[in-house]
């Protein structure tokens, strides 16, 4: 920032305040909302801890003072002079007002309470007109309340009745059963849907058997917004809570209920999941390398393709979708844009140690801006989220994952230690703990945390619901400690297997990557789990021969790595298949070159400049090429030859249509900007005036202008505004700003006596007109 004015302007924006709100705990946010609801900037009505105590059930002045001081330190509250009507006993207390943009940042319904009657009467004209009749009708029933002849006086009268505990008790004495239970449902939001059995035409005072909704609407305790929705007015919401704003004030976080899990069971589940995940990812890459995974036109992998991969891996489709997402996040699968297929792009995966493979997967998962658990969830149009589709993108996923692991680690540290056992926590308990610390993120936690716990268990960070040593190390970013635990927990890889007479091989554990790769090249894996069975067949042997192996090499590999002798049936299978292999040979050619000059063709083949054409002599007068006819003709002419094209050129098809594309994996970063210590020092020096100015003042000037406009709106002052018209002409005009939002400023033009709307991007500068009168 170039100066403190620009810094203050940026800190006062709605986005900046919302980011701070997301870090507040539940009691801090509740106090802040209570301050917002009990103060008024226009009338200079400030508040203090002793005044807030009556609005927050279960609070103390000492606790509220500490929270108010903290909120003031965060620049969410500012000090204010005591209200003129404040008692002398409160003269020495600290009074507060919220920052101007707090109301926008908190939203339309702070603390889950609706709008006041006065606001509803103005913004809902039909209700305002009906409110006068409601008040008169209540007076005729014997309820003592003020007379009303206008919507404003009726709103004031009903507000006074509902806010008085005695008046509220009198009013609710004749309520139908379940009315209070209905009011409790508005705890988190004042807006609700009208049930089908409720008819607004029967919402009258003389209805002998009304439903709870009809009874409340008839007495103005529920306000119809449209044909389907109603709103609970603010005083009614407070009355239903016991005439307080906050009824569930808790200074200490909740203690989730945990179940005890033996450490041995926890570790067996976690390390077994790690081994299984690594095995399945390896099989998935082999499958994708042989047959790339196709996508839909709308993006993502379709249900049929997921089912095909599931059958090949012998797992359910949900697990397959998770593996596809995980492999893509780690850069093991990349989308070939020329074919719209996901291909295996990692060549050294099998050569890496298992702990390095695990670390790569976990780091990619922690940093990914996607939520794999959303795959299969419904979309508004009736379809579902496909694997690797854009709908699973969640930029907030890394934050939620990190907060979940940190909370699990904190709860594990506070848990009562029991020898050989750990505490396991379910998703509901974890969401409850996270919500107390960051209530503004409650919906994100409820949406993502259940899936995050399942994914963490697949990666070994959880075992039977309890946080493992791997999870603790990952939460702290201590990868060396995590790898040390993983090395000690996983058994050493094997370099041998058992050959059986039924043309199968049994791997009794995890094979070394090189041995597993060679064995998979000559056989087909069957079953799943640590003890994998590999079956040999004529097809598998032919596939190995296609890759360049021969019978002697295959048998030598089997003898070196088999704990038993090579069974005679298997040896016969390899030798017989190799003997019949190659009698017919198939190759790929895209074009040919024919000439009666055999010596000329021999010279052409010997020319080192034609190596890239992949020339192969098919007969004394015919040479084949992997290049297309056009490419072959163009290259030969560039080399000084004069070939002629025969017939029409054919479009290139098959595997030679496009060269294979290898895409480098990209790691998602939520915040690509990182400040060094020198950057921070230079910034502070610029703010304090002891260093060179920092570039970027022009970026901050609009924010300063918006803050000047908000200040003028609060104080009803005039501003001098530089505005650019559609022809690019700039002129200075004096306006009274009325509201600002959504990129537009609504102003009153005193010279023309009209209201206007000015786009923010057309405003060049703003300044307050000194000594301008306040407008009502």
C-alpha positions in Angstrom: 0.0 0.0 0.0 1.3 3.5 -0.8 -0.1 5.1 2.4 -2.3 4.6 5.4 -5.3 6.1 3.6 -5.1 3.4 0.9 -4.5 0.7 3.5 -7.6 1.8 5.4 -9.7 1.9 2.3 -8.7 -1.6 1.3 -9.3 -2.9 4.9 -12.7 -1.3 4.9 -14.0 -3.0 1.8 -16.7 -5.6 2.1 -14.4 -8.4 0.9 -11.7 -7.6 3.5 -14.3 -7.5 6.3 -15.8 -10.8 5.1 -12.4 -12.5 5.2 -11.9 -11.3 8.8 -15.4 -12.5 9.7 -14.5 -16.0 8.4 -11.8 -16.3 11.1 -14.0 -15.3 14.1 -15.2 -17.9 16.6 -18.9 -18.4 17.4 -19.0 -16.1 20.5 -17.0 -13.4 18.8 -19.3 -13.4 15.8 -22.4 -13.5 18.1 -21.2 -10.4 19.9 -20.4 -8.6 16.7 -23.9 -9.4 15.3 -25.4 -8.1 18.6 -23.4 -4.9 18.3 -24.7 -4.4 14.7 -28.3 -5.0 15.7 -28.2 -2.7 18.8 -26.4 0.3 17.4 -27.3 3.0 15.0 -24.7 5.2 13.2 -27.2 7.9 12.2 -28.5 8.5 15.7 -25.0 7.9 17.3 -26.5 5.1 19.3 -23.4 3.1 20.4 -23.2 0.2 22.9 -21.0 -1.2 25.6 -20.5 -4.5 27.4 -23.0 -3.8 30.2 -25.7 -3.0 27.6 -25.0 -6.1 25.5 -25.2 -8.4 28.5 -29.0 -8.2 28.5 -29.1 -9.1 24.8 -26.8 -12.1 25.0 -28.0 -14.8 27.4 -25.4 -16.4 29.6 -22.8 -13.7 29.0 -20.7 -11.7 31.5 -19.4 -8.1 31.3 -15.9 -9.4 31.7 -16.2 -11.8 28.8 -17.9 -9.3 26.6 -15.3 -6.6 27.3 -12.5 -9.0 26.2 -14.4 -9.9 23.0 -15.2 -6.3 22.2 -11.6 -5.3 22.7 -10.5 -8.0 20.4 -13.0 -7.0 17.7 -11.8 -3.4 18.0 -8.2 -4.6 17.5 -9.4 -6.3 14.3 -10.8 -3.0 13.1 -14.3 -4.4 13.0 -15.5 -2.0 15.7 -14.5 1.5 16.4 -14.6 3.5 19.6 -17.5 5.9 20.0 -18.7 8.5 22.5 -21.3 7.4 25.0 -24.9 7.9 23.9 -26.4 11.1 25.3 -29.0 9.1 27.2 -26.4 6.7 28.8 -26.6 6.5 32.6 -23.8 8.1 34.6 -22.7 4.7 35.8 -21.7 3.8 32.2 -19.9 7.0 31.5 -16.5 5.4 32.2 -17.1 2.4 30.0 -15.9 1.9 26.4 -18.6 2.4 23.8 -18.4 0.9 20.3 -19.9 1.4 16.9 -19.4 -1.1 14.0 -17.4 -0.2 10.9 -19.6 1.2 8.1 -19.4 -1.8 5.8 -20.1 -4.4 8.6 -23.8 -4.5 7.8 -23.1 -5.5 4.1 -20.6 -8.1 5.2 -22.9 -9.8 7.7 -25.7 -10.1 5.2 -29.4 -9.3 5.3 -30.2 -11.3 8.4 -27.5 -11.0 11.1 -27.8 -13.4 14.0 -30.5 -15.2 12.0 -33.0 -12.5 12.8 -35.4 -10.8 10.2 -36.0 -7.2 9.5 -37.7 -4.8 11.9 -41.4 -4.0 11.5 -40.7 -0.5 10.4 -38.5 -1.8 7.5 -41.0 -4.5 6.5 -43.9 -2.0 6.5 -42.0 0.2 4.0 -40.5 -2.6 1.8 -43.6 -4.7 1.8 -46.4 -2.2 1.0 -49.2 -4.7 1.1 -48.2 -5.8 4.6 -47.8 -2.2 5.7 -51.4 -1.4 4.7 -52.7 -4.6 6.3 -50.7 -3.9 9.5 -53.1 -1.1 10.5 -56.0 -3.5 10.4 -54.1 -6.1 12.3 -53.3 -3.7 15.2 -57.0 -2.6 15.4 -58.1 -6.2 15.3 -55.8 -7.1 18.2 -57.1 -4.1 20.2 -60.7 -5.4 19.7 -59.7 -8.8 21.2 -58.7 -7.0 24.4 -55.0 -6.7 24.0 -53.7 -3.5 25.4 -51.6 -1.7 22.8 -51.2 1.7 21.2 -53.6 2.9 18.5 -52.4 3.1 14.9 -53.7 4.9 11.8 -50.6 4.6 9.5 -48.3 1.7 8.6 -45.5 3.5 10.5 -47.5 3.8 13.8 -48.9 0.3 13.4 -45.3 -1.1 13.0 -44.3 0.8 16.2 -47.3 -0.4 18.1 -46.8 -4.1 17.2 -43.1 -3.9 17.9 -43.7 -2.5 21.3 -46.2 -5.3 22.1 -44.0 -8.1 20.9 -40.9 -6.7 22.7 -42.7 -6.5 26.0 -42.4 -9.9 27.8 -45.9 -9.4 29.3 -47.4 -8.4 26.0 -45.8 -11.4 24.3 -47.1 -13.8 26.9 -50.6 -12.4 26.5 -50.4 -12.6 22.7 -49.2 -16.2 22.7 -51.7 -17.4 25.3 -54.2 -18.3 22.5 -51.7 -19.8 20.1 -52.5 -23.2 18.5 -50.4 -26.2 19.5 -47.0 -26.5 17.9 -46.7 -22.7 17.3 -43.7 -22.3 19.6 -42.1 -25.3 18.0 -42.6 -23.7 14.6 -41.0 -20.5 15.8 -37.9 -22.4 17.0 -37.4 -23.6 13.4 -36.4 -20.0 12.5 -33.3 -20.3 14.6 -30.8 -19.9 11.8 -32.9 -18.1 9.1 -35.9 -15.8 9.4 -37.2 -16.8 6.0 -39.3 -20.0 5.6 -41.5 -21.7 3.0 -45.3 -21.8 3.4 -46.6 -25.4 3.9 -49.2 -26.6 1.3 -51.9 -27.0 3.9 -51.7 -23.4 5.0 -54.0 -21.0 3.1 -53.3 -17.2 3.3 -57.0 -16.6 2.7 -57.8 -18.1 6.1 -55.1 -16.0 7.9 -57.7 -13.8 9.7 -58.2 -13.1 13.4 -61.7 -14.8 13.5 -60.6 -18.1 12.0 -61.8 -20.7 14.6 -59.2 -23.4 13.8 -56.2 -21.9 12.1 -52.9 -23.7 11.5 -49.9 -22.2 13.3 -48.8 -20.4 10.1 -52.2 -18.9 9.5 -52.5 -17.8 13.2 -49.1 -16.1 13.1 -49.8 -14.4 9.8 -53.2 -13.1 11.0 -51.5 -11.4 13.9 -48.6 -10.0 12.0 -46.1 -12.3 13.6 -45.2 -13.8 10.2 -44.9 -11.5 7.1 -45.8 -13.0 3.7 -43.1 -12.2 1.2 -44.8 -13.9 -1.8 -47.1 -16.8 -2.4 -44.5 -19.3 -1.1 -42.4 -17.6 1.5 -42.8 -15.8 4.8 -40.4 -13.8 7.0 -40.2 -13.7 10.8 -39.8 -10.1 11.9 -36.9 -9.2 14.2 -38.8 -8.6 17.4 -40.7 -11.8 17.0 -37.5 -13.7 16.5 -36.0 -12.2 19.7 -39.2 -12.9 21.7 -39.1 -16.5 20.6 -35.6 -16.7 21.9 -36.5 -15.3 25.3 -36.3 -11.6 24.3 -32.5 -11.9 23.6 -30.5 -11.7 20.4 -28.2 -14.6 21.3 -29.7 -17.5 23.3 -26.9 -20.1 22.9 -23.7 -18.1 23.9 -20.9 -20.5 24.7 -17.4 -19.2 25.4 -15.8 -22.7 25.3 -15.9 -24.9 22.2 -18.0 -28.1 22.3 -16.3 -31.3 23.3 -17.2 -33.9 20.6 -18.0 -37.4 21.7 -15.3 -39.9 20.6 -15.1 -43.7 20.6 -12.0 -45.6 21.6 -10.1 -47.5 18.9 -7.1 -49.7 19.7 -3.9 -48.3 18.1 -3.2 -51.6 16.5 -6.6 -51.7 14.8 -6.1 -48.0 13.8 -2.7 -48.6 12.3 -3.7 -51.8 10.5 -6.6 -50.1 8.8 -4.5 -47.1 7.9 -1.4 -48.8 6.5 -3.6 -51.4 4.7 -5.5 -48.5 3.0 -2.1 -47.0 2.0 -0.9 -50.2 0.4 -4.2 -50.8 -1.4 -4.4 -47.2 -2.7 -0.9 -47.4 -4.1 -1.7 -50.8 -5.7 -4.9 -49.5 -7.3 -3.2 -46.4 -8.6 -0.5 -48.5 -10.2 -3.1 -50.7 -11.9 -5.1 -47.7 -13.1 -2.0 -46.2 -14.7 -1.3 -49.4 -16.5 -4.9 -49.6 -17.7 -4.8 -45.9 -18.9 -1.5 -46.5 -20.7 -3.0 -49.4 -22.6 -6.4 -47.8 -23.2 -6.7 -44.1 -22.5 -9.9 -43.0 -20.6 -12.4 -41.3 -22.8 -14.4 -38.2 -21.8 -17.9 -36.8 -22.5 -18.6 -33.9 -24.7 -19.8 -32.0 -21.7 -16.6 -32.8 -19.8 -15.6 -35.4 -17.3 -15.6 -39.2 -17.5 -19.0 -40.8 -18.1 -20.7 -43.5 -16.2 -20.1 -46.2 -18.8 -16.4 -45.4 -18.9 -16.1 -45.4 -15.1 -17.9 -48.8 -15.1 -15.4 -50.2 -17.7 -12.5 -49.1 -15.6 -14.2 -50.4 -12.4 -14.6 -53.9 -14.0 -10.9 -53.9 -15.0 -9.8 -52.9 -11.5 -12.4 -55.1 -9.8 -13.7 -52.3 -7.5 -16.9 -50.3 -7.3 -17.5 -47.2 -9.5 -17.3 -44.8 -6.5 -13.8 -46.0 -5.6 -12.9 -45.8 -9.3 -14.0 -42.1 -9.5 -11.9 -41.4 -6.4 -8.8 -43.0 -8.0 -9.3 -41.1 -11.3 -9.5 -37.8 -9.4 -6.5 -38.7 -7.2 -4.3 -39.7 -10.1 -5.2 -36.6 -12.1 -4.5 -34.4 -9.1 -1.1 -35.9 -8.7 -0.3 -35.4 -12.4 -0.3 -39.1 -13.1 -3.1 -38.7 -15.6 -3.3 -35.8 -18.0 -5.9 -34.8 -20.6 -4.7 -35.1 -24.2 -6.6 -32.2 -25.8 -6.2 -33.6 -29.3 -8.1 -36.8 -28.4 -10.1 -35.7 -25.3 -8.8 -38.7 -23.4 -7.0 -39.0 -20.1 -3.6 -40.7 -20.6 -1.0 -42.0 -18.2 1.9 -39.5 -18.3 4.1 -40.6 -15.5 6.9 -42.9 -16.6 8.9 -43.3 -13.3 5.9 -44.1 -11.0 6.8 -47.8 -10.7 10.5 -47.0 -9.9 9.6 -44.7 -7.0 9.6 -46.0 -3.4 6.2 -46.5 -1.9 6.7 -43.7 0.6 7.6 -41.3 -2.2 4.5 -42.4 -4.1 2.3 -41.9 -1.0 3.8 -38.4 -0.3 3.1 -37.3 -3.9 -0.5 -38.4 -3.6 -1.2 -36.8 -0.2 0.5 -33.5 -1.1 -1.5 -33.3 -4.3 -4.7 -34.1 -2.4 -4.0 -31.4 0.2 -3.3 -28.7 -2.4 -6.0 -29.6 -4.9 -8.8 -27.1 -5.6 -11.2 -30.0 -6.2 -13.5 -32.1 -4.0 -13.5 -35.7 -5.3 -16.3 -36.6 -2.9 -18.7 -34.4 -4.9 -18.5 -36.9 -7.8 -22.0 -38.5 -8.0 -23.8 -35.7 -6.2 -26.9 -34.3 -7.9 -26.8 -31.1 -10.0 -29.7 -28.7 -10.3 -30.6 -29.9 -13.8 -31.2 -33.5 -12.6 -27.8 -34.9 -13.7 -24.9 -35.8 -11.4 -21.3 -34.6 -11.1 -19.0 -36.8 -13.3 -15.5 -37.8 -12.4 -12.8 -35.3 -13.6 -15.6 -32.8 -14.5 -15.5 -29.1 -13.8 -18.4 -29.3 -11.4 -16.2 -30.9 -8.7 -14.0 -27.8 -8.6 -13.9 -26.2 -5.1 -11.4 -23.4 -4.6 -12.0 -23.6 -0.8 -11.2 -27.3 -0.6 -7.5 -26.9 0.5 -8.6 -24.6 3.3 -11.2 -27.0 4.6 -8.9 -30.0 4.4 -6.2 -28.2 6.3 -8.6 -26.9 8.9 -10.1 -30.5 9.3 -6.6 -32.0 9.9 -5.6 -29.3 12.3 -8.8 -29.7 14.3 -8.3 -33.5 14.4 -4.8 -32.9 15.6 -5.9 -30.4 18.3 -8.7 -32.7 19.5 -6.3 -35.7 19.6 -3.9 -33.6 21.7 -6.7 -32.7 24.2 -8.1 -36.2 24.3 -7.6 -38.1 27.5 -4.8 -40.5 26.7 -5.6 -44.2 27.2 -2.8 -46.8 26.9 -2.9 -48.4 23.4 -6.1 -46.6 22.3 -7.1 -43.4 20.4 -10.2 -41.4 20.1 -12.2 -41.7 16.8 -14.4 -38.8 15.7 -17.3 -38.9 13.2 -18.1 -36.3 10.6 -20.9 -34.7 12.6 -18.7 -34.1 15.7 -15.9 -32.7 13.6 -18.2 -30.3 11.8 -19.6 -29.1 15.1 -16.1 -28.4 16.4 -15.0 -26.6 13.2 -18.2 -24.6 13.2 -17.6 -23.2 16.7 -14.2 -21.9 15.6 -15.4 -20.6 12.2 -19.2 -20.4 12.1 -19.2 -18.4 8.8 -17.8 -21.5 7.1 -20.4 -23.9 8.5 -22.0 -24.7 5.1 -18.6 -25.5 3.6 -17.7 -27.7 6.5 -21.0 -29.6 6.3 -20.6 -30.0 2.6 -17.0 -31.1 2.3 -15.9 -32.6 5.7 -17.7 -36.0 5.4 -16.0 -36.7 2.0 -12.7 -35.4 3.3 -12.7 -37.9 6.1 -13.3 -40.8 3.7 -10.6 -39.6 1.4 -8.1 -39.1 4.3 -8.8 -42.7 5.4 -8.0 -44.0 1.9 -4.6 -42.2 2.2 -3.8 -43.5 5.7 -4.3 -40.2 7.5 -7.1 -41.8 9.5 -7.5 -45.4 10.6 -11.0 -46.6 11.8 -11.9 -42.9 12.3 -8.9 -42.0 14.5 -6.0 -39.8 13.4 -2.8 -41.7 12.7 0.8 -40.7 13.1 0.7 -40.1 9.3 -2.2 -37.7 9.8 -0.5 -35.8 12.6 2.6 -35.4 10.6 0.7 -34.3 7.4 -1.3 -31.8 9.5 2.0 -30.3 10.7 3.7 -30.5 7.3 6.4 -32.7 8.8 6.9 -35.0 5.8 10.2 -36.5 7.1 8.4 -37.8 10.2 5.5 -39.1 8.1 7.9 -41.0 5.8 9.8 -42.4 8.7 6.6 -43.9 10.2 5.5 -45.2 6.8 8.9 -46.9 6.2 8.7 -48.6 9.5 5.1 -49.7 9.1 5.0 -51.1 5.6 6.8 -54.5 5.0 9.8 -54.7 2.8 9.0 -55.4 -0.8 9.5 -58.9 -2.2 11.6 -59.8 -5.2 10.2 -63.3 -5.6 6.9 -65.0 -6.3 5.5 -68.6 -6.4 4.9 -70.3 -9.7 2.2 -73.0 -9.7 1.3 -75.8 -12.1 -2.1 -74.3 -13.1 -0.3 -71.5 -15.0 -0.5 -68.9 -12.2 1.9 -67.1 -10.0 1.2 -65.9 -6.4 2.8 -62.8 -5.0 2.5 -63.2 -1.2 3.1 -59.5 -0.6 4.2 -56.2 -2.2 6.6 -56.9 -5.0 9.5 -54.6 -5.9 8.3 -52.2 -8.6 10.6 -53.6 -11.3 9.6 -57.2 -10.6 5.9 -56.3 -10.5 6.2 -54.5 -13.8 8.0 -57.4 -15.6 5.5 -60.0 -14.1 2.5 -57.9 -15.2 4.0 -57.7 -18.7 3.9 -61.5 -19.2 0.7 -62.2 -17.2 -2.7 -60.9 -16.2 -3.5 -59.9 -12.5 -6.5 -61.6 -11.0 -8.2 -60.8 -7.7 -7.1 -58.0 -5.4 -5.4 -57.5 -2.1 -1.8 -57.9 -0.9 -1.6 -61.5 -2.2 -2.2 -61.0 -5.9 -2.6 -63.9 -8.4 -1.2 -63.5 -11.9 -2.4 -65.9 -14.7 -0.3 -66.8 -17.7 -2.0 -67.4 -21.1 -1.1 -67.5 -24.7 -2.5 -63.9 -25.1 -0.3 -62.6 -22.2 2.8 -64.2 -23.6 2.1 -62.8 -27.1 1.7 -59.4 -25.5 5.1 -59.7 -23.9 6.6 -60.8 -27.2 5.0 -57.7 -28.8 6.8 -55.6 -26.3 10.2 -56.9 -27.5 10.8 -59.9 -25.1 11.7 -63.3 -26.4 11.1 -66.8 -24.9 14.6 -67.1 -23.4 14.2 -63.7 -21.7 10.8 -64.6 -20.3 11.9 -67.9 -18.9 15.1 -66.4 -17.5 13.1 -63.8 -15.6 10.8 -66.5 -14.2 13.7 -68.7 -13.0 15.5 -65.8 -11.3 12.5 -64.5 -9.4 10.4 -67.7 -8.7 10.8 -69.3 -5.3 10.0 -72.6 -7.0 11.0 -74.3 -10.2 9.3 -73.2 -13.4 6.4 -75.7 -14.0 6.7 -77.7 -17.2 3.2 -76.5 -18.5 4.3 -72.9 -18.1 7.6 -73.5 -19.9 5.8 -75.4 -22.7 3.3 -72.5 -23.0 6.1 -69.9 -23.4 8.2 -71.9 -25.9 5.2 -73.0 -28.0 3.7 -69.5 -28.2 7.1 -68.0 -29.1 7.6 -70.7 -31.8 4.3 -69.8 -33.5 4.8 -66.0 -33.0 5.9 -63.9 -36.0 4.9 -66.1 -38.9 2.7 -63.2 -39.9 3.9 -59.7 -39.2 1.8 -56.5 -39.0 3.3 -53.0 -39.3 1.9 -49.5 -39.5 2.5 -47.5 -42.6 0.9 -44.2 -43.7 2.4 -44.0 -47.2 4.6 -45.8 -49.7 7.4 -44.9 -52.2 7.6 -46.9 -55.5 10.4 -46.7 -58.0 11.9 -48.9 -60.7 15.3 -47.5 -59.7 16.4 -50.0 -57.1 19.8 -48.4 -56.6 18.1 -45.0 -56.1 15.9 -46.5 -53.4 19.0 -48.0 -51.7 20.7 -44.6 -51.7 17.5 -43.0 -50.3 17.4 -45.5 -47.4 21.1 -44.8 -46.7 20.6 -41.0 -46.6 20.7 -40.0 -42.9 18.4 -37.0 -43.6 15.4 -39.4 -44.2 15.6 -41.1 -40.8 12.6 -39.1 -39.5 10.4 -40.5 -42.2 10.7 -44.1 -40.8 11.4 -45.7 -44.2 11.3 -49.5 -44.4 12.0 -51.5 -47.6 9.1 -53.8 -48.4 10.4 -55.1 -51.7 13.2 -54.2 -54.1 11.1 -51.5 -55.7 8.8 -50.4 -52.8 9.6 -48.5 -49.6 7.0 -47.8 -46.8 7.0 -44.7 -44.5 5.2 -43.8 -41.3 4.8 -40.3 -42.6 1.7 -39.2 -44.6 1.9 -39.0 -48.4 1.9 -35.2 -48.3 4.6 -35.1 -45.6 6.7 -37.7 -47.4 6.5 -35.8 -50.7 7.2 -32.4 -49.2 10.3 -33.7 -47.3 11.8 -35.5 -50.3 11.4 -32.4 -52.4 13.2 -30.4 -49.7 16.0 -32.9 -49.9 16.4 -32.5 -53.6 14.3 -35.4 -54.9 11.3 -35.1 -57.3 8.6 -37.5 -56.2 5.1 -37.7 -57.8 1.9 -38.3 -55.9 -0.1 -41.3 -57.0 -3.9 -41.2 -56.8 -5.7 -39.0 -54.2 -4.2 -38.1 -50.9 -5.9 -40.0 -48.1 -6.6 -38.5 -44.7 -4.3 -39.9 -42.0 -6.1 -42.1 -39.5 -5.3 -44.4 -36.7 -2.5 -44.1 -34.2 -0.5 -41.9 -36.6 -3.2 -39.2 -36.8 -1.7 -37.2 -34.0 1.6 -37.7 -32.2 1.3 -38.7 -28.5 0.9 -35.7 -26.2 2.5 -35.6 -22.8 1.2 -32.9 -20.5 3.2 -31.8 -17.5 1.3 -32.0 -14.2 0.4 -28.6 -12.7 0.1 -28.1 -9.0 -2.8 -25.9 -8.0 -2.0 -23.0 -5.7 -4.7 -21.1 -4.0 -2.5 -18.0 -3.4 0.3 -17.7 -5.9 1.6 -14.5 -4.2 4.2 -15.0 -1.5 5.7 -12.1 0.5 9.3 -12.4 1.5 10.7 -10.7 4.6 12.2 -7.9 2.4 8.8 -7.3 0.8 7.2 -6.9 4.2 10.0 -4.6 5.4 9.7 -2.4 2.3 5.9 -2.2 2.6 6.2 -1.1 6.3 8.8 1.5 5.4 6.6 2.9 2.7 3.6 3.1 5.1 5.7 4.8 7.8 7.1 7.3 5.3 10.7 6.1 5.7 11.1 4.3 2.4 10.4 4.8 -1.3 6.8 4.9 -2.3 5.3 1.7 -3.4 3.7 1.6 -6.9 0.0 1.0 -7.1 -1.6 4.2 -5.8 -4.0 4.3 -8.8 -5.4 0.9 -7.8 -6.3 2.2 -4.3 -7.9 5.5 -5.3 -11.2 3.9 -6.3 -11.4 2.2 -2.9 -10.7 5.5 -1.2 -13.4 7.1 -3.3 -15.9 4.4 -2.3 -15.1 4.9 1.4 -15.7 8.7 0.9 -19.1 7.9 -0.7 -20.0 5.6 2.2 -19.1 8.2 4.7 -21.2 10.8 2.9 -24.1 8.4 2.8 -23.9 8.0 6.6 -23.6 11.7 7.3 -26.0 12.8 4.5 -23.3 15.1 3.1 -22.8 16.3 -0.4 -19.8 15.2 -2.6 -18.1 16.7 -5.6 -17.8 14.0 -8.1 -15.8 13.9 -11.4 -17.9 11.9 -13.8 -17.0 10.9 -17.4 -19.9 10.7 -19.8 -20.4 8.3 -22.8 -18.4 10.7 -25.1 -15.4 10.7 -22.8 -16.0 14.2 -21.5 -15.3 14.8 -17.8 -17.3 17.2 -15.6 -17.5 18.1 -12.0 -20.9 17.8 -10.3 -22.3 18.0 -6.8 -24.5 15.1 -5.6 -25.9 13.7 -2.4 -25.1 10.0 -2.5 -27.9 7.7 -1.3 -26.6 4.2 -1.7 -23.7 2.3 -3.3 -23.6 -1.3 -4.5 -23.2 -3.7 -7.4 -21.0 -1.2 -9.3 -23.5 1.7 -9.2 -24.1 4.7 -7.0 -27.6 6.1 -6.5 -27.4 9.9 -6.0 -29.7 12.9 -5.6 -29.0 15.8 -7.9 -30.0 19.0 -6.0 -29.6 21.2 -9.0 -32.1 19.2 -11.1 -34.1 17.9 -8.1 -34.0 14.3 -9.4 -32.4 11.0 -8.4 -29.8 9.4 -10.7 -27.7 6.3 -11.0 -24.0 6.6 -11.8 -21.7 3.7 -12.7 -18.7 3.4 -10.5 -16.3 3.0 -13.5 -17.4 6.4 -14.8 -16.4 8.1 -11.5 -12.9 9.6 -11.7 -12.6 11.3 -8.3 -14.7 12.0 -5.2 -14.3 14.6 -2.5 -16.6 15.7 0.3 -18.0 19.3 0.0 -16.8 21.1 3.0 -19.4 22.7 5.2 -22.2 21.1 3.2 -25.5 20.8 5.1 -26.8 17.4 6.2 -29.7 16.3 4.1 -32.7 14.4 5.6 
